[in-house]
Amino acid sequence: MEGLQREIHEETALSAEVDRIVAANSWVNGEEQGRFAVHYRCYTSERIVELSEEHTDSAWVLPKETAHILREPQTAAVHAATTPTEPNSEVIDRSSLAHD
């Protein structure tokens, strides 16, 4: 998880706590290149995002807003990260920390 934490910090300047994998998917893009994504539940109390030169935009959004801005696999990953997985388990409400 240290590599993921380091990558998050390099790309956003955020220090994040990595919890667990919530989803994984693969696809072929428009250039016929295979792609693979692993989605993790992460937390941070920081609010200021400083993007690396590889990115152009960021936003803090509520999980219910992701269907309007993300593709279905990413929206499903957000849902998995913010929905309890076991009876009587709870997900800490950190919806104000969600980002795309």
Backbone torsions as a table, in degrees:
resi	resn	phi	psi	omega
1	MET	NA	-19.3	179.7
2	GLU	-61.3	-37.4	178.7
3	GLY	-63.5	-40.4	178.1
4	LEU	-67.2	-43.2	177.8
5	GLN	-60.8	-42.1	178.9
6	ARG	-63.8	-42.8	179.9
7	GLU	-64.9	-42.9	177.2
8	ILE	-58.8	-45.3	-179.5
9	HIS	-65.1	-41.8	-179.9
10	GLU	-64.0	-37.3	-175.8
11	GLU	-86.5	-24.3	-173.6
12	THR	-131.1	-11.2	-173.6
13	ALA	67.7	14.6	178.0
14	LEU	-94.2	141.8	169.6
15	SER	-95.0	121.2	-174.4
16	ALA	-122.4	147.3	170.8
17	GLU	-94.6	122.1	179.3
18	VAL	-93.2	123.3	-177.2
19	ASP	-92.2	-69.5	-175.6
20	ARG	-161.3	164.8	173.4
21	ILE	-73.4	134.0	178.1
22	VAL	-114.1	-19.8	-179.7
23	ALA	-166.4	159.1	173.6
24	ALA	-147.7	145.0	177.7
25	ASN	-153.2	162.8	177.7
26	SER	-136.7	157.0	-179.1
27	TRP	-162.8	170.0	174.4
28	VAL	-112.9	126.0	-177.6
29	ASN	-81.3	-177.1	-177.7
30	GLY	-63.0	-21.9	177.5
31	GLU	-93.8	15.6	179.3
32	GLU	62.4	31.0	177.4
33	GLN	-102.7	133.5	177.1
34	GLY	-70.9	139.0	179.2
35	ARG	-131.1	152.8	179.6
36	PHE	-143.7	134.6	179.3
37	ALA	-129.8	139.7	172.5
38	VAL	-119.1	128.9	-177.1
39	HIS	-108.6	131.7	-177.8
40	TYR	-117.7	149.8	168.6
41	ARG	-83.8	125.1	-179.9
42	CYS	-133.0	156.3	178.7
43	TYR	-132.5	148.8	170.8
44	THR	-153.3	149.2	174.7
45	SER	-98.5	-4.6	-179.0
46	GLU	-77.1	150.4	-178.2
47	ARG	-119.1	-18.8	-176.2
48	ILE	-93.1	119.2	179.7
49	VAL	-102.1	127.9	174.9
50	GLU	-119.3	100.1	-174.4
51	LEU	-72.6	145.3	171.8
52	SER	-72.0	171.9	179.9
53	GLU	-66.9	-12.9	179.1
54	GLU	-75.6	-12.1	-175.3
55	HIS	-123.9	156.5	-177.5
56	THR	-118.6	-16.1	-173.7
57	ASP	-158.2	153.5	173.2
58	SER	-150.1	161.7	177.8
59	ALA	-158.8	144.8	170.4
60	TRP	-91.2	123.2	-178.9
61	VAL	-134.1	157.5	174.9
62	LEU	-77.1	149.3	179.1
63	PRO	-52.9	-38.1	-178.3
64	LYS	-66.8	-16.9	179.7
65	GLU	-87.8	-9.0	-172.9
66	THR	-68.8	-27.6	-179.5
67	ALA	-62.1	-23.2	-178.8
68	HIS	-86.6	-15.2	-174.6
69	ILE	-125.8	-15.4	-178.8
70	LEU	-114.8	162.3	173.2
71	ARG	-77.3	164.8	-174.4
72	GLU	-55.5	-44.8	-179.4
73	PRO	-61.7	-38.0	178.3
74	GLN	-71.1	-38.3	176.3
75	THR	-63.0	-41.5	177.5
76	ALA	-63.0	-37.8	178.0
77	ALA	-65.5	-41.5	176.5
78	VAL	-61.5	-44.3	178.0
79	HIS	-59.2	-45.5	179.7
80	ALA	-62.8	-35.3	-178.6
81	ALA	-75.2	-22.0	-174.6
82	THR	-113.6	10.3	179.8
83	THR	-117.2	132.7	176.8
84	PRO	-56.9	143.3	-176.5
85	THR	-101.0	-16.5	-178.6
86	GLU	-132.1	153.2	176.1
87	PRO	-56.6	140.2	179.6
88	ASN	66.0	7.6	174.5
89	SER	-89.9	161.2	178.8
90	GLU	-134.9	152.2	173.5
91	VAL	-105.5	126.5	177.6
92	ILE	-62.6	131.2	-178.8
93	ASP	-72.5	99.3	176.5
94	ARG	-121.3	31.4	-175.2
95	SER	-59.3	-26.6	178.8
96	SER	-72.8	-7.0	-179.9
97	LEU	-99.8	-3.9	-178.9
98	ALA	-63.8	147.4	177.7
99	HIS	-149.6	162.2	179.6
100	ASP	-103.2	NA	NA
